[in-house]
């Protein structure tokens, strides 16, 4: 039985070898005319591709130009915005100064009045101190307010 199986396996192997040989087909012979026609088709395709590349280059140039225009517009917008911000800050500073200036004048006037009144007050206190040397009531009042 073993022998029969080995024999059948060898026969099957021998029968399968020629099938590999018959599976390869021979290519038909290409003539020079067919080669020239194929080359001319390839040249035509190359010309079409070159034309498409030129068209794409023009489109890219148009897109680049548009980006440059947009960039220029953004630069102008940012310059305008910067100028507006500077103008607003300048106006705010100017407005604050012009609004504060009258108050500064009033405060200076009040300060001068206080200084003048302080001199009068010091003179009055000095005169009351000299009066307190002779008058006991004045001396008591000055002591009460810690002015003596």
HELIX and SHEET records of a PDB file:
HELIX    1   1 UNK A    2  UNK A   22  1                                  21    
HELIX    2   2 UNK A   32  UNK A  132  1                                 101    
HELIX    3   3 UNK A  136  UNK A  144  1                                   9    
END                                                                             
